[in-house]
Amino acid sequence: MQKLLAALAFALFSLPTLAQEFREGVHYDVISPALSTRSGDKIEVVEFFAYSCGHCYNFEPVLQSWKKKQPDDVILLPSPAVWAAQMEPHAKAFYTAQALDVLDTVHEALFAALHVDRKRLSNEDEIRKVFVENGVDAEAFNKAFRSFGVGSQVRQASARAKGARISGTPEMMVAGKYRISSRKAGGQAGMLEVVDFLVDLERSSAAVASASAQ
């Protein structure tokens, strides 16, 4: 009972002030039905992005700075947006880099190739060159890029974006329940402020639920 009262007191104390700042339908949208998450007991924050998106390229350093400040109960998962066939090669590039454990270097290199070097990266050969230039064996790239596993992840990313009703990039999702766009949040910095609010909301709700179950 004491844990429940403490959790309720925390929720009642912390949320009303924040709720006055960010409102459903104004600053963020509720996803219904909610999407399943992949991160266990962590609060999952998903960034929907596209390598071809200039706004995503500009947002990347801001997002990485935000990520470094997050506590252990928050996890950031990038998810390439796929709503057209021409977006699939870039989504495959992301999951190929993830499969080969080179995402830390290749993720930034893919953005730079498109927005600094002005390369199109519209096919497998052009994408392979970026990987090879960053130390990846060409045959290892071929195997991963054409693999069933990468193809399956691309299909899941497409379904995720559709389920979240993503209409542009970058957009974000918290706990599979809330969608945040820079348009409604008032810009990229505002989007992260709304994300912080929703993370706190989810954390408080989880604390109450946990205390109630004991």
SULMO-V787076 format. One record per pair of residues at least 12 apart in sequence whose C-alpha atoms are under 10 Angstrom apart, sorted by the first residue. I is the first residue (numbers start at 0). J is the second residue. Records with the same first field share a line. If there is no record, write none. Layout:
BEGIN
I: J  J
END
This chain:
BEGIN
0: 210  211  213
1: 210
2: 206  207  209  210  211  213
3: 206  207  208  209  210  211  212  213
4: 207  210  211
5: 206  207  210
6: 203  204  205  206  207  208  209  210  211
7: 203  204  206  207  208  210  211
8: 203  207
9: 203  206  207
10: 199  200  202  203  204  206  207
11: 203
13: 199  200  203
14: 196  197  199  200  203
17: 193  196  197  199  200
18: 196  197  200
20: 193  196
21: 184  192  193  196  197
22: 193
23: 177  178
24: 178  183
25: 183  184
26: 178  179  180  181  182  183  184  185  189  190  193
27: 171  172  177  178  179  180  181  182  183  184  190  193  194  197
28: 163  172  176  177  178  179  180  183
29: 163  172  173  175  176  177  178  179
30: 162  163  164  172  173  174  175  176  177  178
31: 162  163  164  175  176  177
32: 162  163  175  176
33: 162  163  174  175  176  177
34: 159  162  163  172  173  174  175  176  177
35: 159  174  175  176
36: 173  174  175  176
37: 76  174  175
38: 72  73  74  75  76  174
40: 72  73  205
41: 71  72  73  74  75  174  202
42: 71  72  73  74  75  173  174  175  197  198  199  201  202  205
43: 72  73  74  75  76  172  173  174  175  176  198  201
44: 66  73  74  75  76  77  171  172  173  174  175  177  178  194  195  197  198
45: 74  75  76  77  78  79  170  171  172  173  174  175  178
46: 62  75  76  77  78  79  80  168  169  170  171  172  173  178  179
47: 76  77  78  79  80  81  156  159  160  163  165  166  167  168  169  170  171  172  180
48: 77  78  79  80  81  90  160  167  168  169  170  171
49: 77  78  79  80  81  86  89  90  93  110  167  168  169
50: 79  80  86  89  90  92  93  106  107  109  110  111  112  113  114  120  168
51: 86  89  109  110  112  113  114  119  120  121  168
52: 110  113  114  167  168  169
53: 110  113  114  168  169
54: 168  169  187
55: 110  168  169  170  187
56: 107  109  110  111  113  114  115  169
57: 110  114  169  187
58: 169  187  188
59: 107  110  169
60: 107
61: 187  188  191
62: 75  187  188  191
63: 75
65: 188  191  195
69: 195
72: 198  202
73: 173  174  198  202
74: 173
75: 171  172  173
76: 171  172
77: 93  156  171
78: 90  93  94  152  153  155  156  157  159  160  170  171
79: 91  92  93  94  152  153  156  157  159  160  168  169
80: 153  156  157  158  159  160  161  165  166  167  168  169  170
81: 153  154  155  156  157  158  159  160  161  165
82: 156  157  158  160  161  165  166  167
83: 157
85: 121  122
86: 121  153  157
87: 121  122  150  153  154  156  157
88: 120  121  122  123  126  144  153
89: 109  120  121  122  123  126  153
90: 149  150  152  153  154  156  157
91: 123  126  143  144  145  146  149  150  151  152  153  154
92: 105  106  109  120  123  126  127  129  130  140  143  144  149  153
93: 105  106  109  144  149  152  153
94: 143  144  148  149  150  151  152  153  156
95: 130  139  140  141  142  143  144  145  146  148  149  150  152
96: 130  135  140  143  144  149
97: 143  149
98: 140  143  144  146  148  149
99: 135  136  139  140  143  144
101: 130  133  134  135
104: 130  133  134
105: 129  130  131  132  133  134  135
106: 130
108: 129  130  132  133
109: 126  129  130
111: 129
112: 125  126  129
123: 140  141  144  145
124: 137  141
126: 140  144
127: 140  141  144
128: 140
159: 175
160: 172
162: 175
163: 175  176  177  178
164: 178
165: 178  179  180
166: 180
167: 180  181  182
168: 180  181
169: 181  187  190
170: 182  187  190
171: 190  191  193  194
172: 194  197
173: 193  194  195  197  198  201
174: 197  198  201
176: 197  201
177: 194  197  198
178: 190  193  194  197
179: 191  193  194  197
180: 193  194
181: 193
END
